[in-house]
Amino acid sequence: MRGITVLIGMLVLPLLLAACGSSANSDSGPTISKAAFVKKVDAVCSGGNKRMEVAFAHFLEANKNIKHPSKADFEALVGKVLVPNLKREIKEIRAIGAPSGDEDKVGEILTALEEGLETAESNPQAAVNSSEAVFGISSRLAKEYGLEVCGSR
């Protein structure tokens, strides 16, 4: 059990840290100031971090007998912990709406996150091996925009 806990923890922590480089879509929601947007989106990412931590703990508990995780184990981890939580974050962020004039920047961040999520879904091993390769662009863009929580993961 300790072997899988340490190994999965080492692999999932970067995913949790990189996964929320996201933002809102200008197609929905009222106009919002950039400051309010940043505050709300970082709150979404903070909540997402907490949900992923809980989901990860449940995953470990359900799989405590695994001593040497297989490719299928990592696929299950990505499919059960990362993917559903990121999809929820994307939905919540879209509902916030983008600040007026920042629709393109926000759209670029969200697109990068969705592309990373698609990569993680189609190739879970890539997400396990290098969260930076999968979610690095969305995290960088989020950080550049001013999203502290989302941009620091």
N, C-alpha and C positions, 0 to 999 in steps of 0.2 A: 504494500500500500504506500509506504513512504516513497518508494522509487517513482511510482506514477504521480504522486502528489508533487514531488519536487520537479520532475520532468515537465508535467503539464503546467505547473505554476510558472516555470521558466519560459514556456512557450506561449502561454495565454497572457501573461502580464504585458508583453509588448503589444499583443492584439488589443488588449483593453486600453493601453495607452495610445495606440495609433488609430483606433477605430472611429473616433468621433470627429474627425476633421470634416465637419459638415456644416450646412447652412440651409437657408430657406429658399423657396421658390416664389417668384414674383407673381405667379398666376393665381394665387389664392391669398386670402387674408387681407386685412386692412393695412394701410400705410403705417409704418412704425419708424421711430427714430433709430439711428444706428446704435446709440447707447442702450436703448430699451431692447433692441434686437439682440445685441451681444449678451446682455444680462439674461434674457429668456433662453437663448440658444445654449449658453453655457450651463444654465440650470437643467436643460434637457440632457446635455452630455453628462452632467454630474449624476442625475437620476439614472441615466443609462449605465454609468459605471457601477452604481450600486446594484442595479438589476443583474448586470453581468456577473458581478462578484457572487451574488446569491445563486444564480443559475450555475455558475462554475462549482460552487460548494455542493449543490445538489448533484451535479454530474459526478463529482469525485466520490460522493457518498454512494451513489448508485453503481459506481465502477471501482469500488475500493479493492476488489480482488485482482485487478490488472497490475501485474508486476512490470511488464515491458510493453508499453503501448504500441499497438500496431498502426498501420496506415488507416485501417477502418476505425480504430479508436479516435484518432485525430479527426477523421471525417465526421464522426458522431459529435465530437466536441464542437467543431465549427458549426455543424448543422443545428445543434441543440442549444448552444450558448450564444455564439457570435451572430449568426445570421438573423434569428428572430429579433434579437435585441436591437441590432442596427436597423432593421426594417422599421421597427417601432420608432426609433429616433428620427429616421428620415421622415416618417409620416408626421410626427410631432413638430419637427422643424418646418416642414412645408406649411403647416397650419399657421405658423407665426406670420409668414409673409415677409418679403424683403423690404428694406428701407428704400425709399424713393431715390432713384439715381444709382443704386447699388445692385440692381437686379442682375446685371451681367456677372458681376463679381460673385454674388451669392450663388447664382446658377452654376458658375464654374466650380465652386467648392462642392456643391451638392452633386454635380455630375461626376466629379472625381471620386467622391465617396461611393456613389452608386456603381461606378466602374470597378472600384476596389471590392465592393460587396459581390458583384458578379464574378470577379476573379476568385474570390474566396469560396463562393458557391460551386463554381465549376472545377476548382482546383484547391480543395481544402489544404492540401500539403503545402502549397505556396504560402498560404496564410500562416501556417504553423512554422514554416521555415524562415519566413521573412515578412513580418508585418509591415516593415518599412517599404518593401517592394510592392505590397498590396495597397497599403493605406497612406504611404508617405506623402503623396501629392496632396491628398485632401487635408491631411494634417498641416502641411506647410502652408497651403492656401488659407486655411482657417486661422492659423497663427498670424499670418501677414495681415489678415482682415481685422484682427484684434480679439479673436476668440481665445480666451486664456485656457479654459478647461478643454475645449474641443481641440484647440491647436497644440496642446501640450501632450496629447496622447499619441 
